[in-house]
Amino acid sequence: MKTLLIVIVCVSLALLAVALTPEIGWAQCDQTATTASNLASIASGSTGTAFTVCLSAGAYGSRQFFDILRTAYVTFRPSPGASVTMSPQPGNSRFIRFDGAGGTLTLNNVNVNSCSRNIEFLNLSFAIDSAGLLFSMETCPTTVQNHLVDNVVFDRVGQALFEGRLNCRSCNTVTIKNSRFAGVATGMGNAGPSDGIQTQGESRALTIGPGNIFEGILQSTCNSFGGAHCDSIQLQGGPGPILITGNIFRNGSNVCQCTDNNAVNTQFTHNVISDMGDFQIGCGGCSLNGFNIDHNTFYNSSSNMNSTTNGTFRSNILIGTSSFSTGGGSSGCVNCTVSFNLCDAGGCTGTNQIIGDPTFVGGAPPISTYAGWALAAGSLGKNAGHDGQDTGIITSGTPPSQPPAAPTNLRVTELR
C-alpha cells in the first residue's frame, strides 16, 4: 500500500511540474499575423489592452507605425521558432514592443521619431552591415519618453543616420542595457563605420547599462572603411544626467569621448575597461561640468580628464599599462577630486593612493566575465575606497549580477 501511495505521489508531482512548465504558444500569441500590410491597423486596435501579435516567418520590410496612441503594450514577436526580419518606423506612437523571444527577430534601419513614447526593443539583433537604431526626439526633449533597449545585438552594425549604430538624439529617460556593440560594419562604404552609442542635442536621464558589452570597435578598422572616428560611446551635449554603469569595454580603441558640445552631470561608475586604447573625457572647444569617474577597473587602458570642471576620479583600479592624467585640453581639470585610486605601480595621482597588486575573483587579468573583476576576499583595495567600499567595480547588488526574471505564462492545472 505504501509503495502504491509513493507512486501516486510521484506521478502527481511529475504532472504538476509539467503543468507549471510554460507552454510554447499558450498565452503568448493573442493573434497571429501572416502578412505585413495590416500590422499598423492591428496595433491600433484595443489600445487600452495589452496583447501579443505573433509573426509568421518571413521578411516584413519597412513598416510604419504612425499615430498609434496606445495606453498598454502591443508586443510583436516571432511565432515560436520563426525567423522574422523587419524595419519598423514608429512615429507619434505609444506602447509598442518588438520582442524576439521564442524565435529570431532581426531589425534594420529603425527610426523612432515624432515624440513617440514607450517603444521597446528586446531580445533581438540588428542585421550586420545595415543601419541601426535612431531615437530622433529633438522636437520634444523635455518629454519623458521611457524607451528601452534590452538584450539587443549590434554587431558590425552601421550608422543610424548619424555616427552611432544606436543614436540617441535628445533622448529623455531612455535605458540601454544587457546589449552588445561589437566590431565595425565594413560592407556599407563610408556609412558603415560607427560608434557604439552616440548622443546629440538635449539628451537627459539616459542610462547606459548595466550589462552592455562594447568590444572590438577599432579605429584602425574604421580608418580602412570610411575614416569615421569610432568610439564605444560618444557624448555630444545634453543637460544630463547621463549614467554609464556596469558595462564592459574591451579590445577596442576609445571608451568615451565628448566632442563639439558640452556634457554635464555624467556618472561613469562600476565599469570594466580592458585592453582599450584610450578613455578620453576631453573635448575641443567645450567644457565638461560634473563628470564623475568612480569605482571602475582599468586594465591596459589609459584615461584622462581635460577641459573638465568639478569632476571626480575616485576609487578606481589602474593595472597593467593603465594610466591617468588630468592634463591637456584648454584648461586641464579644474576643481577636480582625484583620490583613493589603486595602482599596481607608482603611476597613481591624487591623494590617498593605494599602491600594489589587487587580486580578483576571476583570477589573473584579462578576465572574461564582469563578476570576475570583483576584488577577491583579502585583496588589496577591499573596503578602501573613498566611500568605504571596495576600489574598482562593486558587483554585490550591482547589475549585471541580477537574478533571472520571474517566470511568465505559467498555467496551473488542478489535479483531481
HELIX and SHEET records of a PDB file:
HELIX    1   1 LYS A    2  ALA A   19  1                                  18    
HELIX    2   2 LEU A   39  SER A   44  1                                   6    
HELIX    3   3 GLY A  189  ALA A  191  5                                   3    
HELIX    4   4 GLN A  219  SER A  224  1                                   6    
HELIX    5   5 ALA A  371  TRP A  373  5                                   3    
SHEET    1   A 8 GLN A  31  ALA A  33  0                                        
SHEET    2   A 8 PHE A  51  LEU A  55  1                                        
SHEET    3   A 8 LEU A  69  PRO A  78  1                                        
SHEET    4   A 8 ARG A  94  ASP A  99  1                                        
SHEET    5   A 8 ARG A 117  PHE A 126  1                                        
SHEET    6   A 8 THR A 104  LEU A 107  1                                        
SHEET    7   A 8 SER A  83  GLY A  91  1                                        
SHEET    8   A 8 GLY A  58  PHE A  66  1                                        
SHEET    1   B13 GLN A  31  ALA A  33  0                                        
SHEET    2   B13 PHE A  51  LEU A  55  1                                        
SHEET    3   B13 LEU A  69  PRO A  78  1                                        
SHEET    4   B13 ARG A  94  ASP A  99  1                                        
SHEET    5   B13 ARG A 117  PHE A 126  1                                        
SHEET    6   B13 HIS A 147  VAL A 153  1                                        
SHEET    7   B13 ASN A 172  LYS A 177  1                                        
SHEET    8   B13 ARG A 204  ILE A 208  1                                        
SHEET    9   B13 ILE A 242  THR A 245  1                                        
SHEET   10   B13 VAL A 264  THR A 269  1                                        
SHEET   11   B13 LEU A 288  ASP A 294  1                                        
SHEET   12   B13 THR A 308  THR A 309  1                                        
SHEET   13   B13 CYS A 333  VAL A 334  1                                        
SHEET    1   C13 GLN A  31  ALA A  33  0                                        
SHEET    2   C13 PHE A  51  LEU A  55  1                                        
SHEET    3   C13 LEU A  69  PRO A  78  1                                        
SHEET    4   C13 ARG A  94  ASP A  99  1                                        
SHEET    5   C13 ARG A 117  PHE A 126  1                                        
SHEET    6   C13 HIS A 147  VAL A 153  1                                        
SHEET    7   C13 ASN A 172  LYS A 177  1                                        
SHEET    8   C13 ARG A 204  ILE A 208  1                                        
SHEET    9   C13 ILE A 242  THR A 245  1                                        
SHEET   10   C13 VAL A 264  THR A 269  1                                        
SHEET   11   C13 LEU A 288  ASP A 294  1                                        
SHEET   12   C13 THR A 312  ARG A 314  1                                        
SHEET   13   C13 THR A 337  SER A 339  1                                        
SHEET    1   D 6 VAL A 110  ASN A 113  0                                        
SHEET    2   D 6 LEU A 133  SER A 136  1                                        
SHEET    3   D 6 GLY A 164  ARG A 169  1                                        
SHEET    4   D 6 ASP A 195  GLN A 200  1                                        
SHEET    5   D 6 ILE A 233  LEU A 235  1                                        
SHEET    6   D 6 CYS A 256  CYS A 258  1                                        
SHEET    1   E 8 ARG A 180  ALA A 182  0                                        
SHEET    2   E 8 ILE A 213  GLU A 215  1                                        
SHEET    3   E 8 ILE A 248  ASN A 254  1                                        
SHEET    4   E 8 VAL A 272  ILE A 281  1                                        
SHEET    5   E 8 THR A 297  TYR A 299  1                                        
SHEET    6   E 8 ILE A 317  ILE A 319  1                                        
SHEET    7   E 8 LEU A 342  CYS A 343  1                                        
SHEET    8   E 8 ILE A 354  ILE A 355  1                                        
SHEET    1   F 6 ARG A 180  ALA A 182  0                                        
SHEET    2   F 6 ILE A 213  GLU A 215  1                                        
SHEET    3   F 6 ILE A 248  ASN A 254  1                                        
SHEET    4   F 6 VAL A 272  ILE A 281  1                                        
SHEET    5   F 6 SER A 302  MET A 305  1                                        
SHEET    6   F 6 SER A 323  SER A 325  1                                        
END                                                                             
